[in-house]
């Protein structure tokens, strides 16, 4: 929700990912994903990478605040999409057909895995490896929600 | 290194973090750190948070490309420092005296833990919990370099 003065209400502040007995709830989820076997051009053109990341954020249900993308020489893109619900970041090594992505989301309305689907498709990644972590204060942060084998 | 046209050479592309028998080397390191017991104002003023993150990046030995910081209502800051060696990101919940930080660095010249020291000091964090992961293609990414107990 955008308020006068451009401030945005971040909702909800405390978004439990699952029911548990802990008195301290996780605030967010953080997915680290390695995208391998990507098509060189798809992760070496700043326009393509930025479009893919923007569309991934929207598909996940996020509200975009800012895009910041940079191209490196001779290869590679770094970029961040700042969303109201935290951020999506990417760093690509086209020469290795590899992109490192992380998606930090808060709230129950955003699904980072929908963003992953978009990126896998756009970059034509043939195999991936993912890890998802709980973020938040105290003991809840030690949790790993999921960790995939390479597939 | 900034080249004509504003392109930056990202160095080195392949930066082994440690010697091992793997034929595939990690490209980067990704530190997730929960900063707890932070002083409310220190993580609720966008200027203070941005200055702390900028100084943290510089202390780590990184080269800054872009800063992107946003304030939320009623509380909270989200911000990213895009560096030549990847990124530093922060999301704060002042009402919980908590900040979620992640630091993705490439190359041997950048030490993310020096950035952590700056942030702990500036935000007056009383206790922290950290996890560090290897990023890169193939089997190396399953590695956890370190994982701290809360201290």
Interface residues (C-beta under 8 A of the other chain):
Chain A: X3 X7 X8 X9 X10 X13 X27 X28 X30 X32 X34 X36 X65 X66 X68 X70 X71 X72 X73 X74 X76 X78 X79 X80 X82 X84 X86 X87 X89 X91 X93 X95 X96 X97 X98 X100 X102 X104 X106 X129 X131 X133 X135 X136 X137 X138 X139 X141 X142 X147 X150
Chain B: X3 X7 X8 X9 X10 X13 X27 X28 X30 X32 X34 X36 X65 X66 X68 X70 X71 X72 X73 X74 X76 X78 X79 X80 X82 X84 X86 X87 X89 X91 X93 X95 X96 X97 X98 X100 X102 X104 X106 X129 X131 X133 X135 X136 X137 X138 X139 X141 X142 X150
